[in-house]
Amino acid sequence: MMNAVTGAAIVGTGFMGRVHVDALRRLGVNVAGVVGSSRERAEAAGLAPAYDSFEAMLADTRVQAVHIATPNHLHHAQVKAAIAAGKHVVCEKPLAMSSEESADLLETARRSGLVHAVNHNLRFYPLVQHLHGVIADGGLGDIRLLSGHYLQDWLMRETDWNWRVDRSLGGALRAVGDIGSHWMDMTQFLTGLKITAVMADLARFIESRDSRDVETEDAATILLHYEGGARGAVVVSQVSPGRKNQLAFEIDGSKSSAAWSSESPDELWIGHGDRPSQLLPRDPNLLNDEGRAASFVPGGHVEGYADTFRALYAAIYAAIDAGRPGTNYPTFADGHDMMLVMDAITRSAGEGRWAHVQR
Ligand SMILES: NC(=O)c1ccc[n+]([C@@H]2O[C@H](COP(=O)([O-])OP(=O)(O)OC[C@H]3O[C@@H](n4cnc5c(N)ncnc54)[C@H](O)[C@@H]3O)[C@@H](O)[C@H]2O)c1
């Protein structure tokens, strides 16, 4: 499907490195190699040939696109260096540690003319893409209310530790930056409405993990104002027992509503007030063009998380093959926008009042 000369390299060989490599191979993109924290670690990951160093990867002329799948504190310097070397860049979320960094990356990327994308892959669940088209066509009417949550349980114990807990590696906002950003990006994408103001309450239930003091939040409850007067409320948590990884939303419009959960991603509930509500299965024959483009297999064959990367990269690599940025995938503009929303969340939580998103 893809241009056979396109070559990619992946930086970071953990959870995301594995998933990026897998998705690219499914698309027929040549994975020239991977960069880890050391050559030995990259080799041990067994994903693709390991480079001696990040710089050696940048010097490889077979590599047109670089995927940054490293801890957040490394994104800014690695993206800058990749763009300076003339590579298209796909960067994991959150795009950077601060809005100053993300503004710099956005400006640098725009000036370069290269393709820049931020890895908000969850937008690419087929039914989420379908709903985007439904909302754009006025299928829900005016958007009034957005509610939902993103809940996980993998940091619920005092012994649970990960680089994300350390603000110098993951950023000042942990649960919000790591998963809340996906929920807010998804609702902005679906409705086409930007978040304009927030009232945020950040909570830390575990003050010390593995004998180390913790400065980042375990959970957050956030009220949201969207453009056009829509209201939202989201709960974000990494300490919710039994919730492995559930992003759920409901969007209520003046005509109809829609609800979806990432733990049942092949079902979309469409609510009506004046006739029976509907449960739409992910059957490409029943979806609009956007939903069909993101689907890989026929209905009844469940698609999931790893498939969203394939669908996202199909859009990004079409732009890379065309040699210029496209419009149908999340870019550094979206990544920077989310950092501005997170700035407002930090301000609101610190001051105990509503804060406007300063764009
Ligand atoms: N889009 C999503 O759904 C999603 C899911 C999980 C994580 N993420 C994001 O992906 C990024 C990576 O997260 P992860 O869960 O894969 O973390 P991870 O800890 O599993 O992997 C990080 C990898 O980076 C490597 N690394 C560390 N320093 C390095 C360096 N200097 N050069 C090269 N490699 C280095 C580590 O050895 C490790 O292999 C983060 O930004 C995270 O927010 C996104």
The ligand as an SDF file (V2000), in Angstrom:
LIG
                    3D

 44 48  0  0  0  0  0  0  0  0999 V2000
   -0.7200    6.5480   22.2860 N   0  0  0  0  0  0  0  0  0  0  0  0
   -0.8710    5.7240   23.3070 C   0  0  0  0  0  0  0  0  0  0  0  0
   -1.9090    5.0700   23.4230 O   0  0  0  0  0  0  0  0  0  0  0  0
    0.2430    5.5890   24.3160 C   0  0  0  0  0  0  0  0  0  0  0  0
    0.2590    4.4970   25.2070 C   0  0  0  0  0  0  0  0  0  0  0  0
    1.3470    4.3610   26.0710 C   0  0  0  0  0  0  0  0  0  0  0  0
    2.3580    5.3050   26.0620 C   0  0  0  0  0  0  0  0  0  0  0  0
    2.3020    6.3710   25.2050 N   0  0  0  0  0  0  0  0  0  0  0  0
    3.4040    7.3520   25.1610 C   0  0  0  0  0  0  0  0  0  0  0  0
    4.5190    6.7220   24.5360 O   0  0  0  0  0  0  0  0  0  0  0  0
    5.7540    7.1550   25.1230 C   0  0  0  0  0  0  0  0  0  0  0  0
    6.5160    5.9310   25.6320 C   0  0  0  0  0  0  0  0  0  0  0  0
    5.7170    5.2560   26.5820 O   0  0  0  0  0  0  0  0  0  0  0  0
    5.8450    3.6680   26.8380 P   0  0  0  0  0  0  0  0  0  0  0  0
    4.6310    3.2590   27.5740 O   0  0  0  0  0  0  0  0  0  0  0  0
    6.2040    2.9860   25.5820 O   0  0  0  0  0  0  0  0  0  0  0  0
    7.0860    3.6590   27.8470 O   0  0  0  0  0  0  0  0  0  0  0  0
    8.0810    2.4460   28.1190 P   0  0  0  0  0  0  0  0  0  0  0  0
    8.7080    2.7500   29.4390 O   0  0  0  0  0  0  0  0  0  0  0  0
    7.3890    1.1390   27.9290 O   0  0  0  0  0  0  0  0  0  0  0  0
    9.1620    2.5850   26.9550 O   0  0  0  0  0  0  0  0  0  0  0  0
   10.0400    3.6870   26.8500 C   0  0  0  0  0  0  0  0  0  0  0  0
   11.2650    3.2340   26.0900 C   0  0  0  0  0  0  0  0  0  0  0  0
   12.1400    4.3300   25.8370 O   0  0  0  0  0  0  0  0  0  0  0  0
   13.4780    3.8580   26.0130 C   0  0  0  0  0  0  0  0  0  0  0  0
   14.3890    4.9790   26.2450 N   0  0  0  0  0  0  0  0  0  0  0  0
   14.6470    5.6270   27.4030 C   0  0  0  0  0  0  0  0  0  0  0  0
   15.5780    6.5790   27.1880 N   0  0  0  0  0  0  0  0  0  0  0  0
   15.8880    6.5340   25.8720 C   0  0  0  0  0  0  0  0  0  0  0  0
   16.7640    7.2840   25.0460 C   0  0  0  0  0  0  0  0  0  0  0  0
   17.5250    8.2570   25.5320 N   0  0  0  0  0  0  0  0  0  0  0  0
   16.8210    6.9620   23.7220 N   0  0  0  0  0  0  0  0  0  0  0  0
   16.0790    5.9680   23.2080 C   0  0  0  0  0  0  0  0  0  0  0  0
   15.2250    5.2290   23.9540 N   0  0  0  0  0  0  0  0  0  0  0  0
   15.1430    5.5220   25.2730 C   0  0  0  0  0  0  0  0  0  0  0  0
   13.3730    2.9020   27.1830 C   0  0  0  0  0  0  0  0  0  0  0  0
   14.4810    2.0350   27.2260 O   0  0  0  0  0  0  0  0  0  0  0  0
   12.0860    2.1660   26.8180 C   0  0  0  0  0  0  0  0  0  0  0  0
   12.3380    1.1060   25.9220 O   0  0  0  0  0  0  0  0  0  0  0  0
    5.3530    8.1610   26.2010 C   0  0  0  0  0  0  0  0  0  0  0  0
    5.4380    9.4530   25.6780 O   0  0  0  0  0  0  0  0  0  0  0  0
    3.9060    7.8100   26.5170 C   0  0  0  0  0  0  0  0  0  0  0  0
    3.1550    8.9020   26.9880 O   0  0  0  0  0  0  0  0  0  0  0  0
    1.2770    6.4960   24.3400 C   0  0  0  0  0  0  0  0  0  0  0  0
  1  2  1  0
  2  3  2  0
  2  4  1  0
  4  5  1  0
  4 44  2  0
  5  6  2  0
  6  7  1  0
  7  8  2  0
  8  9  1  0
  8 44  1  0
  9 10  1  0
  9 42  1  0
 10 11  1  0
 11 12  1  0
 11 40  1  0
 12 13  1  0
 13 14  1  0
 14 15  2  0
 14 16  1  0
 14 17  1  0
 17 18  1  0
 18 19  2  0
 18 20  1  0
 18 21  1  0
 21 22  1  0
 22 23  1  0
 23 24  1  0
 23 38  1  0
 24 25  1  0
 25 26  1  0
 25 36  1  0
 26 27  1  0
 26 35  1  0
 27 28  2  0
 28 29  1  0
 29 30  1  0
 29 35  2  0
 30 31  1  0
 30 32  2  0
 32 33  1  0
 33 34  2  0
 34 35  1  0
 36 37  1  0
 36 38  1  0
 38 39  1  0
 40 41  1  0
 40 42  1  0
 42 43  1  0
M  CHG  2   8   1  16  -1
M  END
$$$$
